[in-house]
């Protein structure tokens, strides 16, 4: 990880502001919040080269807990099991860059958005057979990787292809990382990701990857809770305070501008 002196100074200044702002926030009295994540979505949450769990969401959750006088315990689960597990009350909160969708609101409650992102198309750096969604769709030999049930999966099916979720051109992988490795290896020709992760991977690829075409969609990320959770309101208050004092902007600078994958 590399932080510029400017970003470090900004973070220290924002820490002082956050301390003042926190006085106006709910006090959870040291309550333990059990947070579940996947650790497979850099730079939001992932394992570094030493196996340590780090990322934007970890930093944000630590700051939220500090402002609300709470403690955090982390658990791990696969993406496909996360929403059902949180819905059933196995965990207090889920985080893994979860797009806020009306159909998901039937199973879980969402926090207010903490980040807005765009869906981008990632290809190998030497790709010349297609340049956008239309030219990809027009070539039946081209394949796209996707993790079932995610926003990239639905964007591939409905924004690029024919709306058939069983279209064989969509090659399904259990994790985003596996699909990205398949792209690098030439087993698929396209991977979709929100801009937060896509820009980081491309920047770290030394020309091995690039982004093509126009953004396919815009999406907002939120934390998820069991329906009716009494944590939604205080966490929304903490998010609002972090937006207001610039803490979220500082996290964006740290993880999307200064951080280099693999360092």
C-alpha positions as CSV (number, residue, x, y, z in Angstrom):
1,X,0.0,0.0,0.0
2,X,1.3,3.5,-0.8
3,X,-0.2,6.7,0.7
4,X,1.0,10.1,-0.4
5,X,1.9,12.6,2.2
6,X,-1.1,14.6,1.2
7,X,-3.5,11.8,1.7
8,X,-1.9,10.9,5.1
9,X,-2.2,14.5,6.2
10,X,-5.8,14.7,5.0
11,X,-6.7,11.5,6.9
12,X,-5.2,12.9,10.1
13,X,-7.2,16.1,9.7
14,X,-10.4,14.2,8.9
15,X,-9.8,12.1,12.0
16,X,-10.0,15.2,14.2
17,X,-13.2,16.3,12.4
18,X,-14.7,12.9,12.8
19,X,-14.1,12.9,16.5
20,X,-16.1,16.1,16.8
21,X,-18.9,14.8,14.6
22,X,-19.1,11.5,16.4
23,X,-20.4,13.4,19.5
24,X,-23.7,13.9,17.7
25,X,-24.1,10.3,16.7
26,X,-25.9,7.4,18.5
27,X,-23.9,5.6,21.1
28,X,-24.2,1.8,20.9
29,X,-22.5,1.3,24.2
30,X,-19.8,-1.1,22.9
31,X,-22.3,-3.4,21.1
32,X,-20.7,-6.1,19.1
33,X,-21.7,-6.1,15.4
34,X,-21.1,-9.4,13.5
35,X,-20.1,-8.5,10.0
36,X,-19.9,-11.1,7.2
37,X,-17.9,-10.6,4.0
38,X,-16.4,-12.5,1.2
39,X,-12.8,-11.1,1.0
40,X,-12.9,-11.5,-2.7
41,X,-13.6,-8.0,-4.1
42,X,-10.6,-5.7,-4.2
43,X,-10.2,-3.0,-3.3
44,X,-13.3,-3.1,-1.2
45,X,-12.3,-6.2,0.8
46,X,-9.7,-8.8,0.1
47,X,-6.6,-10.6,1.5
48,X,-3.3,-9.0,0.9
49,X,-0.1,-10.9,0.0
50,X,0.4,-11.8,3.7
51,X,-3.2,-13.1,4.1
52,X,-4.4,-10.0,6.0
53,X,-8.0,-8.9,5.4
54,X,-7.9,-5.3,4.2
55,X,-9.8,-2.9,2.0
56,X,-12.1,0.1,1.7
57,X,-15.0,-1.5,3.5
58,X,-12.8,-2.7,6.4
59,X,-11.6,0.9,6.9
60,X,-15.1,2.3,6.6
61,X,-16.5,-0.2,9.0
62,X,-13.7,0.5,11.5
63,X,-14.5,4.2,11.4
64,X,-18.3,3.5,11.7
65,X,-17.7,1.4,14.8
66,X,-15.5,4.1,16.3
67,X,-18.1,6.8,15.7
68,X,-20.9,4.7,17.1
69,X,-19.0,3.2,20.1
70,X,-19.3,-0.4,18.8
71,X,-17.0,-3.4,18.2
72,X,-16.9,-5.5,15.1
73,X,-16.4,-9.2,14.7
74,X,-15.8,-10.5,11.1
75,X,-17.0,-13.8,9.5
76,X,-16.6,-15.1,6.0
77,X,-19.1,-16.6,3.6
78,X,-19.5,-17.1,-0.2
79,X,-21.4,-14.5,-2.1
80,X,-24.2,-16.7,-3.1
81,X,-24.9,-17.6,0.6
82,X,-24.5,-14.0,2.0
83,X,-27.9,-12.5,1.4
84,X,-29.8,-15.6,2.6
85,X,-27.6,-15.8,5.7
86,X,-28.1,-12.2,6.6
87,X,-31.8,-12.4,5.9
88,X,-32.1,-15.3,8.3
89,X,-30.3,-13.3,11.0
90,X,-27.1,-15.4,11.1
91,X,-25.1,-12.1,10.9
92,X,-25.8,-8.5,11.8
93,X,-24.5,-6.9,8.6
94,X,-23.1,-8.0,5.2
95,X,-20.6,-6.1,3.1
96,X,-19.1,-7.0,-0.3
97,X,-19.9,-4.2,-2.7
98,X,-23.6,-5.1,-2.7
99,X,-25.6,-3.3,-5.2
100,X,-28.9,-1.8,-3.8
101,X,-31.7,-3.5,-5.8
102,X,-35.4,-3.5,-5.1
103,X,-35.7,-7.3,-5.4
104,X,-33.0,-7.7,-2.7
105,X,-34.9,-5.4,-0.4
106,X,-37.5,-8.1,-0.2
107,X,-35.0,-10.2,1.8
108,X,-32.8,-7.7,3.6
109,X,-32.7,-4.0,4.6
110,X,-30.0,-1.8,3.0
111,X,-28.1,1.1,4.4
112,X,-28.0,4.4,2.6
113,X,-25.5,4.2,-0.3
114,X,-21.9,4.6,0.7
115,X,-20.5,4.5,-2.9
116,X,-21.7,4.9,-6.5
117,X,-20.0,3.1,-9.3
118,X,-20.4,2.3,-13.0
119,X,-20.3,-1.1,-14.7
120,X,-17.3,-1.4,-17.0
121,X,-16.1,-3.8,-19.6
122,X,-12.6,-5.3,-18.9
123,X,-10.7,-7.0,-21.7
124,X,-7.1,-8.1,-22.4
125,X,-4.7,-5.3,-23.3
126,X,-4.3,-6.6,-26.9
127,X,-8.0,-7.1,-27.6
128,X,-8.9,-5.8,-31.0
129,X,-11.9,-8.0,-32.1
130,X,-14.5,-5.8,-30.4
131,X,-14.6,-2.4,-28.9
132,X,-18.0,-2.1,-27.1
133,X,-21.0,-4.1,-26.0
134,X,-22.6,-4.2,-29.5
135,X,-19.6,-5.5,-31.3
136,X,-19.0,-8.1,-28.5
137,X,-22.6,-9.3,-28.8
138,X,-22.4,-9.5,-32.6
139,X,-19.6,-12.2,-32.5
140,X,-21.1,-15.5,-31.3
141,X,-17.6,-16.9,-30.6
142,X,-16.9,-14.4,-27.8
143,X,-17.4,-15.4,-24.1
144,X,-17.9,-13.3,-20.9
145,X,-17.2,-14.5,-17.4
146,X,-19.6,-13.8,-14.6
147,X,-20.4,-14.7,-11.0
148,X,-24.1,-15.8,-10.9
149,X,-26.4,-13.6,-9.0
150,X,-24.2,-10.5,-9.2
151,X,-24.7,-7.2,-11.0
152,X,-22.0,-8.1,-13.6
153,X,-23.9,-11.3,-14.4
154,X,-27.2,-9.5,-15.0
155,X,-25.4,-6.8,-17.0
156,X,-23.8,-9.4,-19.2
157,X,-27.2,-11.1,-19.8
158,X,-29.5,-8.1,-20.1
159,X,-27.3,-5.2,-21.1
160,X,-25.0,-7.0,-23.6
161,X,-26.6,-10.3,-24.7
162,X,-30.2,-11.6,-25.2
163,X,-31.7,-11.7,-21.8
164,X,-31.3,-15.5,-21.5
165,X,-29.7,-16.3,-18.2
166,X,-28.6,-19.7,-19.5
167,X,-26.9,-18.3,-22.5
168,X,-23.8,-20.4,-23.0
169,X,-21.7,-17.4,-23.8
170,X,-21.9,-16.4,-20.2
171,X,-19.2,-18.6,-18.4
172,X,-20.1,-18.8,-14.7
173,X,-17.4,-18.8,-12.0
174,X,-17.8,-19.0,-8.2
175,X,-15.8,-15.9,-7.6
176,X,-15.0,-12.7,-9.5
177,X,-11.3,-13.4,-9.2
178,X,-11.6,-16.8,-11.0
179,X,-13.4,-15.1,-13.9
180,X,-10.7,-12.4,-14.1
181,X,-8.0,-15.1,-14.2
182,X,-9.9,-16.9,-17.0
183,X,-9.9,-13.6,-18.9
184,X,-6.1,-13.2,-18.5
185,X,-5.6,-16.8,-19.6
186,X,-7.7,-16.3,-22.7
187,X,-10.4,-18.7,-21.7
188,X,-13.0,-15.9,-21.9
189,X,-12.9,-12.6,-23.7
190,X,-14.6,-10.2,-21.4
191,X,-15.2,-9.6,-17.7
192,X,-17.5,-7.0,-16.2
193,X,-16.9,-5.1,-13.0
194,X,-17.9,-1.9,-11.3
195,X,-15.5,0.9,-11.8
196,X,-14.2,0.7,-8.2
197,X,-12.5,-2.6,-8.9
198,X,-12.1,-2.4,-12.6
199,X,-9.9,0.7,-12.6
200,X,-7.7,-0.9,-9.8
201,X,-7.2,-4.1,-11.7
202,X,-6.4,-2.3,-15.0
203,X,-3.9,0.1,-13.3
204,X,-2.1,-2.9,-11.7
205,X,-2.0,-5.0,-14.9
206,X,0.9,-3.1,-16.6
207,X,-1.0,-3.0,-19.8
208,X,-2.3,-6.6,-19.6
209,X,-5.9,-5.4,-19.2
210,X,-7.9,-2.4,-20.5
211,X,-11.4,-1.0,-20.3
212,X,-13.4,-0.5,-23.4
213,X,-16.8,1.0,-24.4
214,X,-19.2,3.1,-22.4
215,X,-20.3,2.3,-18.9
216,X,-23.2,-0.2,-19.0
217,X,-25.0,0.9,-15.9
218,X,-24.7,3.0,-12.7
219,X,-25.1,1.3,-9.3
220,X,-25.1,2.3,-5.6
221,X,-23.5,0.1,-3.0
222,X,-24.9,-0.4,0.5
223,X,-24.5,-2.6,3.6
224,X,-27.2,-5.3,4.2
225,X,-29.0,-6.2,7.4
226,X,-31.8,-8.6,8.6
227,X,-35.2,-7.0,8.0
228,X,-36.1,-4.6,10.7
229,X,-32.6,-4.3,12.1
230,X,-32.1,-1.5,14.7
231,X,-28.6,-1.0,13.3
232,X,-29.8,0.6,10.0
233,X,-30.5,4.0,11.5
234,X,-27.3,4.5,13.5
235,X,-25.1,3.2,10.6
236,X,-26.9,5.5,8.2
237,X,-26.1,8.4,10.6
238,X,-22.4,7.4,10.6
239,X,-22.3,7.2,6.8
240,X,-23.9,10.6,6.6
241,X,-21.3,12.1,8.9
242,X,-18.5,10.4,7.0
243,X,-19.8,11.9,3.7
244,X,-20.2,15.3,5.3
245,X,-16.7,15.6,6.7
246,X,-14.9,14.1,3.7
247,X,-13.9,10.8,5.3
248,X,-15.5,8.8,2.4
249,X,-13.6,10.9,-0.1
250,X,-10.3,10.2,1.8
251,X,-11.0,6.5,1.7
252,X,-11.6,6.7,-2.1
253,X,-8.3,8.5,-2.5
254,X,-6.5,5.8,-0.4
255,X,-7.9,2.8,-2.1
256,X,-8.6,3.9,-5.7
257,X,-5.8,6.3,-6.3
258,X,-2.9,5.5,-4.0
259,X,-3.2,1.8,-3.4
260,X,-1.4,-0.6,-5.8
261,X,-2.6,-4.1,-5.9
262,X,0.1,-6.6,-4.8
263,X,2.2,-4.0,-3.0
